[in-house]
Amino acid sequence: MTERFEISADEVAHRLTAQPSFGFFVGLNNSTVIGDLDLSGRTICGFDLSETRFTGAVTMDDCVLKGISWFRSAEFAGPASFRRSCFFNDARFDKCRFENSADYSGAEFRGIATFDHCKAVAMIRFGGILANGNFSLYGAGLEAGVSLTGARLMGGLWSDGKVSLPEFEDGKCEVYGRMST
């Protein structure tokens, strides 16, 4: 196992925006990001922030994320916001832990959007998202639930029934493709 290292939020922002082109990739997995990370409105290259602990807020509103966006097993101590961002490739949030609010309202996922086995103490907001690939909440432990009002899930929905999804019963969310709940 790789030893965890500390890195400032400013340094993470610099590395993720220094070369925001397709094919470029930054590996900062297994780190502890110190401070609030604000990348709002910026273009970001591909990255692996798996197993990373974020000590402050993570704000990536209105971003263009050009490569893979991996947050597998990451821990978010502060609020996490990805509102209206466009994920050009796979967005991996599987096994994440959200200790505060998480908001993806209006985001576009062009690859898969995986939230399998993630844990959250507050509601995760997915209102108005467009997911072109499959959208998965399989095994998620979401104490306060999710909001999918106005979401369009073009690649289908994967869940194991552990998450309450009332939007499907009253037609406030559209699912195309396979629906496994």
C-alpha positions as CSV (number, residue, x, y, z in Angstrom):
1,M,0.0,0.0,0.0
2,T,1.3,3.5,-0.9
3,E,1.8,5.9,2.0
4,R,-0.7,8.8,2.1
5,F,0.8,12.2,1.4
6,E,-0.4,15.7,2.1
7,I,-0.9,18.3,-0.7
8,S,-2.4,21.8,-0.6
9,A,-5.7,22.5,-2.4
10,D,-3.8,25.2,-4.4
11,E,-1.3,22.7,-5.6
12,V,-4.0,20.3,-6.7
13,A,-5.7,23.1,-8.6
14,H,-2.5,24.0,-10.3
15,R,-1.8,20.4,-11.4
16,L,-5.3,19.7,-12.6
17,T,-5.5,22.9,-14.7
18,A,-1.9,23.2,-16.0
19,Q,-2.4,21.0,-19.1
20,P,-6.1,20.6,-19.6
21,S,-6.0,18.5,-22.7
22,F,-7.4,15.1,-23.7
23,G,-5.0,12.3,-22.9
24,F,-3.1,14.1,-20.1
25,F,-3.6,12.6,-16.7
26,V,-2.6,13.5,-13.1
27,G,-2.3,10.8,-10.5
28,L,-2.8,12.2,-6.9
29,N,-4.4,9.1,-5.4
30,N,-4.0,8.3,-1.7
31,S,-3.4,11.9,-0.8
32,T,-4.9,14.3,1.8
33,V,-5.9,17.6,0.2
34,I,-5.5,20.4,2.8
35,G,-7.9,23.3,2.5
36,D,-10.8,24.2,0.2
37,L,-10.4,23.1,-3.4
38,D,-12.2,25.5,-5.8
39,L,-12.0,24.9,-9.5
40,S,-15.2,26.6,-10.5
41,G,-15.5,27.4,-14.2
42,R,-12.1,25.8,-15.1
43,T,-11.1,23.2,-17.6
44,I,-9.5,20.2,-16.0
45,C,-7.4,17.4,-17.3
46,G,-8.0,13.7,-16.5
47,F,-7.1,12.7,-12.9
48,D,-7.1,9.9,-10.3
49,L,-7.9,11.2,-6.8
50,S,-8.9,7.7,-5.6
51,E,-8.5,7.1,-1.9
52,T,-8.0,10.9,-1.3
53,R,-9.3,12.7,1.7
54,F,-10.5,16.2,1.2
55,T,-10.4,18.2,4.4
56,G,-12.3,21.2,3.1
57,A,-15.0,22.0,0.6
58,V,-14.6,20.7,-3.0
59,T,-16.2,23.1,-5.5
60,M,-16.1,22.1,-9.2
61,D,-19.2,24.0,-10.4
62,D,-19.4,24.8,-14.2
63,C,-16.2,22.8,-14.9
64,V,-15.2,20.9,-18.1
65,L,-13.5,17.7,-17.0
66,K,-11.8,16.5,-20.1
67,G,-10.5,13.1,-19.0
68,I,-11.3,10.4,-16.5
69,S,-12.5,11.7,-13.2
70,W,-11.7,9.1,-10.6
71,F,-12.7,9.7,-6.9
72,R,-13.0,6.0,-6.0
73,S,-13.0,5.5,-2.2
74,A,-12.4,9.3,-1.6
75,E,-13.6,11.0,1.6
76,F,-15.2,14.4,1.4
77,A,-15.2,16.1,4.9
78,G,-16.8,19.3,3.6
79,P,-19.5,20.1,1.0
80,A,-18.9,18.7,-2.5
81,S,-20.3,20.6,-5.4
82,F,-20.2,19.7,-9.1
83,R,-23.2,21.7,-10.3
84,R,-23.5,22.2,-14.1
85,S,-20.1,20.5,-14.8
86,C,-19.5,18.3,-17.8
87,F,-17.6,15.0,-17.3
88,F,-16.3,14.1,-20.7
89,N,-15.3,10.6,-19.6
90,D,-16.0,8.2,-16.8
91,A,-16.9,9.7,-13.4
92,R,-16.0,7.2,-10.7
93,F,-17.4,8.0,-7.2
94,D,-17.7,4.4,-6.1
95,K,-17.1,3.7,-2.4
96,C,-16.9,7.5,-1.7
97,R,-17.9,8.9,1.7
98,F,-19.7,12.2,1.8
99,E,-19.7,13.6,5.3
100,N,-21.5,16.8,4.2
101,S,-23.7,17.8,1.3
102,A,-23.1,16.7,-2.3
103,D,-24.6,18.4,-5.3
104,Y,-24.4,17.4,-8.9
105,S,-27.4,19.4,-10.1
106,G,-27.4,20.1,-13.8
107,A,-24.2,18.1,-14.4
108,E,-23.6,16.2,-17.7
109,F,-22.0,12.7,-17.5
110,R,-20.8,11.7,-21.0
111,G,-19.3,8.4,-19.8
112,I,-20.4,6.3,-16.9
113,A,-21.5,7.9,-13.6
114,T,-20.7,5.3,-10.8
115,F,-21.7,5.9,-7.2
116,D,-21.7,2.2,-6.2
117,H,-21.3,1.5,-2.5
118,C,-20.9,5.2,-1.7
119,K,-22.0,6.5,1.7
120,A,-23.6,9.9,2.4
121,V,-25.1,11.5,5.5
122,A,-27.0,14.2,3.6
123,M,-29.1,14.0,0.5
124,I,-27.1,13.8,-2.8
125,R,-28.7,16.1,-5.4
126,F,-28.7,14.9,-9.0
127,G,-31.6,17.2,-10.1
128,G,-31.6,17.9,-13.9
129,I,-28.5,15.8,-14.7
130,L,-28.0,14.2,-18.1
131,A,-26.2,10.8,-17.9
132,N,-25.4,9.5,-21.3
133,G,-23.7,6.3,-20.0
134,N,-25.1,4.2,-17.3
135,F,-25.8,5.8,-13.9
136,S,-25.3,3.5,-11.0
137,L,-26.1,3.6,-7.3
138,Y,-25.6,-0.1,-6.6
139,G,-25.1,-0.8,-2.9
140,A,-25.1,2.8,-2.0
141,G,-25.8,3.7,1.6
142,L,-27.5,7.0,1.4
143,E,-29.1,7.9,4.7
144,A,-31.0,10.9,3.5
145,G,-31.6,9.6,0.0
146,V,-31.1,11.2,-3.4
147,S,-32.9,13.7,-5.5
148,L,-33.2,12.9,-9.2
149,T,-36.0,15.3,-10.1
150,G,-35.6,16.3,-13.8
151,A,-32.8,13.9,-14.4
152,R,-32.4,12.1,-17.8
153,L,-30.6,8.8,-17.5
154,M,-30.0,7.8,-21.1
155,G,-27.8,4.8,-20.4
156,G,-30.1,3.3,-17.8
157,L,-30.1,3.1,-14.0
158,W,-28.4,0.4,-11.9
159,S,-29.4,0.1,-8.3
160,D,-30.2,-2.8,-5.9
161,G,-33.2,-1.3,-4.3
162,K,-31.5,0.1,-1.2
163,V,-31.9,3.7,-2.3
164,S,-35.4,5.2,-2.2
165,L,-36.2,6.7,-5.7
166,P,-39.6,8.3,-5.5
167,E,-39.0,10.4,-8.6
168,F,-39.6,7.3,-10.8
169,E,-43.0,6.7,-9.3
170,D,-44.3,10.1,-10.1
171,G,-42.6,10.6,-13.5
172,K,-40.1,13.3,-12.4
173,C,-37.1,11.4,-13.8
174,E,-36.7,9.8,-17.2
175,V,-34.8,6.6,-17.6
176,Y,-33.9,5.2,-21.1
177,G,-32.1,2.0,-21.5
178,R,-32.0,-0.7,-18.8
179,M,-33.4,0.0,-15.4
180,S,-32.3,-2.5,-12.7
181,T,-33.6,-1.6,-9.3
